[in-house]
Amino acid sequence: MVDAAAGLLARLRRLHRDITLVWADGGYTGGLVGWCRDKLALTLEIVKRTDGMEGSWCCRGGCTVVTAAPTRLAA
């Protein structure tokens, strides 16, 4: 899963240089956070989700975060 996320984040950074912060759930901990910082100059922030939380939610600043399977996003 981390390999798929790394490819997706690299593509995101290449296509949208103005995005500097990405949120991910706890499944993306470990070396991915440092890799994003060191290789992509991108901040990957891990967000703790509560048990019944799914789909999309609103964050500060009015943006909408939509969750999807990495394979679906990488298409």
Summary of the structure (lengths in Angstrom):
residues: 75
radius of gyration: 12.3
end to end distance: 14.7
largest distance: 33.9
contacts: 161
relative contact order: 0.21
helix: 41%
strand: 21%
